[in-house]
Amino acid sequence: MKKLFTTFLMLLGGYLLTPASQAQQLYTNGNFTTGTTTKSGVVAPAGFTWSEAQNNTGETTITNSSAGYTGSKSAGYALADNFVVPAGLSWTINSLSFFSYQSGYTGTTSPFTELYVRIWRGSPAAAGSTVVYGDLITNRYAGAVSTNSYRIFNSLYPTPNTPGTTRLIWKVRANLSPAPVLPAGTYWVEWTSVVSGTLTHFYVPVTTAGARQTVGANALQFVPTTGLWTPIIDTGNPDTAPDVTIDFPFLINDATITATTVAAVGSSLRVGPVPTAENVQVEFAELRGASDLMLTDMQGRQVWAGKAPARSLAVTVPMAQLAAGVYTLSVRSAEGIDRVRVVKY
């Protein structure tokens, strides 16, 4: 199907479908390090940076209290954060990357062995949200590489702290196959993972110099003891520090952007969005008599039929329950028959 979306520029009996697409690293949700190489007079190893749990401004004694948050599948935890596909676009996502460390691990090869991913339409904590891609039984781990950065705590609170090298941050990759194609909307990516050995592993929150949180931070953690998704909140040091919400850095890699286009049928009809995950809308650009609509699959079998009364402005063609594929929409009126191909993913 990916080939269809990236090459679907064709002229079909006067019907022009024109999705614009490009492959790229599509999205980043923030940084995991500020790039600091010296802390408390301690220089990071050559080629490495310190990724410090942040304080408010400068070297104050109000600091974040957590260096990371667990997404351990073996313990029943999962993490989630959101992203938005802009209006007028769809994204084909081939892989995702997250940033995590295993406490006390000093090995030179990745300790990760499993990574599971689901994508939700809407927040997993909200009623009515649905999983649109992935499951918790398919291991999508595709390897991890060192980021050459060590996660450390603030060096002043609660006591001066010497940075260490036992929390190496790894960029952990999940391959998504088949690649999901997401139309415009707000999505949440959920992930949970497994490492070898018995040491706990944690995911690094977004780290911004001189700020304990980022604007709009809203990450979630699934807590197995309650069975609920709960907001991730860093209570801070000391106990009187303000609570702050947390986001996670993650990357959407090897992705394709496709403009959600409208198929123009002569001067009388517009059909979109194309491609679609749910429904398509047929807009009548000119007043016309009653029309009969029919949707057929590639074998010519009718899968839906409907009517548009005279002087209709628009009609919806339901496609959410149909299998992914290419369909032909026919619109018959006294003026003749218009046909346009529609991709369902």
Backbone torsions as a table, in degrees:
resi	resn	phi	psi	omega
1	MET	NA	-32.3	-178.2
2	LYS	-57.4	-39.0	-179.7
3	LYS	-61.3	-37.2	178.1
4	LEU	-59.5	-45.7	-174.5
5	PHE	-69.3	-36.3	-173.8
6	THR	-88.5	-10.3	-179.9
7	THR	-122.8	10.0	-171.7
8	PHE	-81.0	63.4	174.2
9	LEU	-118.7	100.2	-172.4
10	MET	-149.0	157.7	177.1
11	LEU	-108.9	116.5	-173.7
12	LEU	-118.2	92.9	177.1
13	GLY	54.8	37.0	179.7
14	GLY	95.4	-1.3	-178.2
15	TYR	-104.5	117.7	-174.7
16	LEU	-103.1	121.3	176.1
17	LEU	-111.2	123.2	-170.1
18	THR	-133.1	68.2	173.4
19	PRO	-74.5	132.0	175.5
20	ALA	-97.0	132.1	-174.9
21	SER	-141.8	155.5	175.5
22	GLN	-156.9	142.2	179.7
23	ALA	-92.9	139.2	-177.2
24	GLN	-170.6	168.7	162.9
25	GLN	-72.2	115.2	-162.4
26	LEU	-89.1	-34.7	-167.0
27	TYR	-154.2	140.5	170.1
28	THR	-130.6	137.4	-175.0
29	ASN	-98.9	12.9	177.9
30	GLY	133.0	177.3	-176.7
31	ASN	-98.6	155.8	175.3
32	PHE	-106.7	-5.6	179.2
33	THR	-150.1	153.1	175.9
34	THR	-94.0	-2.3	178.8
35	GLY	85.6	8.7	179.9
36	THR	-64.2	134.3	179.3
37	THR	-112.2	-10.2	177.8
38	THR	-132.8	130.5	178.8
39	LYS	-142.3	130.8	-178.9
40	SER	53.2	34.6	-179.9
41	GLY	77.8	3.7	-179.2
42	VAL	-102.0	123.4	179.7
43	VAL	-87.9	132.8	177.5
44	ALA	-64.4	154.0	175.8
45	PRO	-53.5	152.3	-177.5
46	ALA	-52.5	128.2	178.7
47	GLY	84.0	1.7	-177.4
48	PHE	-113.4	159.9	173.2
49	THR	-123.7	162.9	170.4
50	TRP	-94.8	133.4	173.3
51	SER	-108.5	98.2	-169.3
52	GLU	-96.7	135.1	168.2
53	ALA	-59.2	125.7	-164.4
54	GLN	-84.1	154.8	169.4
55	ASN	-105.7	179.8	-175.4
56	ASN	-67.9	-62.6	178.4
57	THR	-146.9	136.5	177.9
58	GLY	56.6	-147.0	-178.3
59	GLU	-100.2	59.9	177.5
60	THR	-81.3	171.3	179.1
61	THR	-98.1	11.9	172.6
62	ILE	-102.7	117.3	-172.1
63	THR	-142.3	160.8	171.4
64	ASN	-65.3	147.9	-174.9
65	SER	-99.3	-14.2	-176.1
66	SER	-117.2	132.3	176.5
67	ALA	-83.6	-23.0	-178.9
68	GLY	-170.1	174.0	-175.3
69	TYR	-134.3	136.5	-171.7
70	THR	-79.4	143.8	171.8
71	GLY	-129.1	47.4	-173.2
72	SER	-81.1	116.5	179.2
73	LYS	-66.1	-37.9	-178.1
74	SER	-63.9	-27.0	177.4
75	ALA	-96.2	-2.1	176.5
76	GLY	89.3	8.9	-179.3
77	TYR	-91.6	153.7	172.6
78	ALA	-146.8	158.5	178.0
79	LEU	-122.0	158.2	179.0
80	ALA	-152.8	145.2	174.8
81	ASP	-149.3	163.5	-169.7
82	ASN	-109.9	162.5	171.1
83	PHE	-149.9	163.3	-175.4
84	VAL	-124.2	128.6	168.7
85	VAL	-88.1	118.5	-173.8
86	PRO	-63.5	155.4	177.0
87	ALA	-57.7	141.0	178.0
88	GLY	85.6	1.0	-178.5
89	LEU	-128.3	160.2	164.4
90	SER	-130.5	148.8	-178.4
91	TRP	-116.5	130.1	170.5
92	THR	-101.0	116.9	-171.3
93	ILE	-108.7	119.7	-179.0
94	ASN	-96.5	-27.8	179.6
95	SER	-158.3	160.7	177.2
96	LEU	-131.8	150.7	176.4
97	SER	-132.0	139.9	-179.6
98	PHE	-126.5	167.5	-173.4
99	PHE	-125.5	119.4	-171.5
100	SER	-146.7	157.0	174.5
101	TYR	-132.4	154.6	175.0
102	GLN	-108.3	118.2	-174.9
103	SER	-55.8	128.8	175.4
104	GLY	79.0	-0.6	-176.8
105	TYR	-80.8	128.9	-179.2
106	THR	-121.7	13.3	179.6
107	GLY	-70.4	165.9	-178.7
108	THR	-104.7	-1.9	174.3
109	THR	-118.7	156.8	-174.0
110	SER	-60.3	134.0	175.1
111	PRO	-84.8	-5.8	-175.7
112	PHE	-78.4	142.2	179.8
113	THR	-127.4	-23.0	-177.2
114	GLU	-144.0	145.3	177.0
115	LEU	-149.0	125.3	-176.6
116	TYR	-118.4	139.7	-173.8
117	VAL	-135.3	136.5	167.8
118	ARG	-130.9	148.4	174.6
119	ILE	-117.0	127.1	-178.3
120	TRP	-105.7	144.1	166.5
121	ARG	-91.2	104.1	-172.4
122	GLY	94.6	167.1	-178.3
123	SER	-67.6	136.4	177.5
124	PRO	-64.5	-16.5	178.6
125	ALA	-85.2	-8.4	-174.3
126	ALA	-99.4	139.2	176.2
127	ALA	-62.3	138.5	177.8
128	GLY	91.7	-12.5	177.3
129	SER	-70.7	148.3	-176.1
130	THR	-131.4	150.7	173.8
131	VAL	-79.7	121.6	-179.0
132	VAL	-103.7	-8.7	177.6
133	TYR	-159.8	142.5	170.5
134	GLY	88.4	175.3	179.5
135	ASP	-157.1	-179.8	-179.7
136	LEU	-106.5	21.3	178.1
137	ILE	-120.7	-9.3	-179.8
138	THR	-102.7	115.2	179.4
139	ASN	-75.5	114.5	-176.9
140	ARG	-105.8	13.7	-180.0
141	TYR	-63.9	128.1	-177.2
142	ALA	-124.5	16.8	178.0
143	GLY	114.2	166.3	179.4
144	ALA	-145.2	147.3	177.8
145	VAL	-127.3	149.8	178.0
146	SER	-66.5	139.1	174.2
147	THR	-90.6	-1.8	-176.5
148	ASN	57.3	42.4	177.1
149	SER	-144.0	140.4	178.6
150	TYR	-110.1	132.7	177.4
151	ARG	-78.9	127.9	-178.9
152	ILE	-134.4	161.0	175.6
153	PHE	-86.4	165.9	172.6
154	ASN	-57.3	140.3	-170.3
155	SER	-86.5	-4.5	-176.0
156	LEU	-109.4	-24.1	-174.7
157	TYR	-130.5	137.8	3.4
158	PRO	-79.0	-18.5	174.1
159	THR	-138.8	158.7	175.4
160	PRO	-53.2	133.8	-171.3
161	ASN	-127.9	130.2	178.6
162	THR	-86.1	125.1	179.6
163	PRO	-58.2	144.0	-179.7
164	GLY	-123.4	177.2	-175.4
165	THR	-122.9	36.1	-179.5
166	THR	-110.5	11.6	177.0
167	ARG	-129.7	65.7	178.8
168	LEU	-70.3	127.2	-179.2
169	ILE	-86.6	130.0	178.8
170	TRP	-108.6	142.8	170.9
171	LYS	-91.7	108.5	-170.6
172	VAL	-103.8	125.4	-170.4
173	ARG	-109.5	139.8	172.6
174	ALA	-118.9	127.6	173.9
175	ASN	-91.8	132.3	-179.8
176	LEU	-105.7	113.6	-178.3
177	SER	-143.3	124.2	-2.6
178	PRO	-68.2	149.9	-176.5
179	ALA	-68.0	129.2	176.6
180	PRO	-72.7	147.7	174.1
181	VAL	-114.4	116.0	-172.8
182	LEU	-110.0	121.0	174.8
183	PRO	-74.1	175.8	-177.7
184	ALA	-55.0	139.8	179.1
185	GLY	154.7	178.3	178.0
186	THR	-100.3	128.5	-177.3
187	TYR	-125.6	157.4	173.8
188	TRP	-123.0	129.9	174.5
189	VAL	-98.7	129.8	178.2
190	GLU	-111.0	138.1	177.5
191	TRP	-143.3	152.2	177.2
192	THR	-152.2	148.1	-169.2
193	SER	-146.4	171.6	-179.1
194	VAL	-133.8	139.2	174.1
195	VAL	-118.8	159.4	176.3
196	SER	-75.9	155.5	179.4
197	GLY	80.2	-169.7	-173.8
198	THR	-109.0	-2.8	-177.7
199	LEU	-74.9	142.3	-178.3
200	THR	-74.5	148.6	175.1
201	HIS	-122.0	151.3	-173.5
202	PHE	-135.9	151.4	176.1
203	TYR	-101.8	136.6	-174.5
204	VAL	-79.3	133.4	174.8
205	PRO	-75.6	166.2	174.9
206	VAL	-57.3	131.4	-175.0
207	THR	-119.3	114.6	-179.6
208	THR	-121.8	127.9	-176.1
209	ALA	-55.6	127.6	175.8
210	GLY	72.4	17.1	179.7
211	ALA	-141.4	131.8	-179.8
212	ARG	-82.0	-13.4	178.9
213	GLN	-150.6	168.1	173.6
214	THR	-108.5	153.3	-178.8
215	VAL	-61.3	130.0	177.5
216	GLY	79.3	10.7	-179.8
217	ALA	-58.5	135.5	-173.4
218	ASN	-154.8	28.6	-176.7
219	ALA	-62.7	157.5	-178.1
220	LEU	-125.6	155.8	172.5
221	GLN	-131.7	135.1	174.2
222	PHE	-86.5	123.1	-176.9
223	VAL	-106.8	113.4	-173.3
224	PRO	-64.4	-27.9	-178.5
225	THR	-68.7	-26.9	178.5
226	THR	-105.2	-19.8	-176.2
227	GLY	71.1	22.6	-175.6
228	LEU	-125.0	153.3	167.5
229	TRP	-85.7	128.0	-178.5
230	THR	-128.1	148.3	176.8
231	PRO	-62.0	143.0	176.6
232	ILE	-88.6	121.0	-176.5
233	ILE	-128.5	127.9	174.3
234	ASP	-95.0	117.4	-175.3
235	THR	-76.7	-19.9	174.2
236	GLY	83.3	159.8	172.2
237	ASN	-115.2	135.7	-4.3
238	PRO	-74.5	-170.2	-177.1
239	ASP	-61.4	-23.6	-179.6
240	THR	-83.0	-3.6	-180.0
241	ALA	-65.8	147.3	177.4
242	PRO	-64.0	147.3	172.5
243	ASP	-77.1	143.4	177.9
244	VAL	-134.0	149.0	176.2
245	THR	-86.5	159.6	-169.3
246	ILE	-124.5	146.8	167.8
247	ASP	-118.5	164.2	177.4
248	PHE	-116.9	139.3	171.3
249	PRO	-74.4	134.9	170.1
250	PHE	-153.5	159.7	-178.1
251	LEU	-118.7	141.8	166.7
252	ILE	-104.1	112.9	-171.2
253	ASN	-104.9	164.3	168.1
254	ASP	45.1	44.3	-173.5
255	ALA	-104.7	159.1	177.7
256	THR	-120.1	130.5	173.6
257	ILE	-94.9	128.7	176.6
258	THR	-123.1	125.6	176.2
259	ALA	-68.3	128.7	176.4
260	THR	-74.6	111.5	-170.6
261	THR	-105.1	168.2	175.1
262	VAL	-113.7	132.5	176.7
263	ALA	-86.3	117.7	179.2
264	ALA	-91.8	120.4	-178.8
265	VAL	-105.4	97.8	-174.7
266	GLY	59.8	-137.0	177.7
267	SER	-111.6	4.2	-170.3
268	SER	-106.9	-22.1	-175.1
269	LEU	-132.1	147.3	168.8
270	ARG	-133.0	132.3	-176.1
271	VAL	-124.8	126.8	179.5
272	GLY	-170.9	168.9	-0.6
273	PRO	-77.3	152.9	177.4
274	VAL	-131.2	119.0	-0.9
275	PRO	-75.0	173.6	-176.8
276	THR	-136.4	152.8	173.1
277	ALA	-104.2	-18.0	-174.3
278	GLU	-128.3	-91.8	-176.5
279	ASN	-116.1	162.8	168.3
280	VAL	-120.2	150.8	-179.5
281	GLN	-109.7	129.0	174.5
282	VAL	-101.1	115.5	179.5
283	GLU	-105.9	131.1	179.7
284	PHE	-94.5	109.0	-175.2
285	ALA	-74.0	-20.9	179.6
286	GLU	-129.6	149.1	175.5
287	LEU	-62.9	137.3	-178.2
288	ARG	-152.8	170.7	178.9
289	GLY	-73.9	-173.6	179.3
290	ALA	-60.7	148.0	179.8
291	SER	-130.6	146.5	171.6
292	ASP	-104.7	132.4	-179.4
293	LEU	-114.3	142.0	178.5
294	MET	-143.7	136.5	177.5
295	LEU	-114.1	127.9	-179.5
296	THR	-125.9	152.7	178.1
297	ASP	-86.4	-175.1	-175.7
298	MET	-67.1	-17.6	176.3
299	GLN	-91.9	3.8	178.8
300	GLY	83.8	7.7	-178.9
301	ARG	-83.2	135.7	179.6
302	GLN	-71.8	128.1	178.3
303	VAL	-115.4	-11.6	176.8
304	TRP	-164.0	149.0	174.7
305	ALA	-144.7	147.3	179.8
306	GLY	-157.5	177.4	-179.0
307	LYS	-130.8	148.1	172.4
308	ALA	-118.9	115.1	179.8
309	PRO	-61.3	162.0	177.6
310	ALA	-56.6	142.2	179.9
311	ARG	67.0	19.3	175.4
312	SER	-65.8	144.9	175.0
313	LEU	-92.5	-31.7	-178.1
314	ALA	-163.2	159.6	174.3
315	VAL	-146.7	144.8	-178.7
316	THR	-98.7	133.2	175.6
317	VAL	-104.2	112.8	-176.8
318	PRO	-75.9	128.9	-179.4
319	MET	-133.5	0.1	-173.8
320	ALA	-58.9	-34.2	-176.0
321	GLN	-89.5	-0.9	-178.1
322	LEU	-84.8	154.4	176.2
323	ALA	-69.4	153.0	176.7
324	ALA	-60.8	141.3	179.8
325	GLY	159.6	-170.5	-179.8
326	VAL	-107.4	130.7	-178.4
327	TYR	-125.1	159.6	175.7
328	THR	-113.2	124.4	176.2
329	LEU	-101.8	123.3	178.6
330	SER	-110.5	133.2	177.5
331	VAL	-121.6	112.0	-175.7
332	ARG	-107.8	127.1	176.2
333	SER	-140.5	-176.6	179.0
334	ALA	-64.2	-19.5	-179.1
335	GLU	-82.7	-11.0	-179.3
336	GLY	129.5	-162.5	-177.9
337	ILE	-117.2	128.0	172.1
338	ASP	-107.8	139.6	178.5
339	ARG	-130.7	142.5	177.4
340	VAL	-147.4	143.2	177.7
341	ARG	-87.7	139.6	-179.3
342	VAL	-128.6	132.2	177.8
343	VAL	-96.7	126.5	173.8
344	LYS	-107.4	130.2	178.0
345	TYR	-122.8	NA	NA
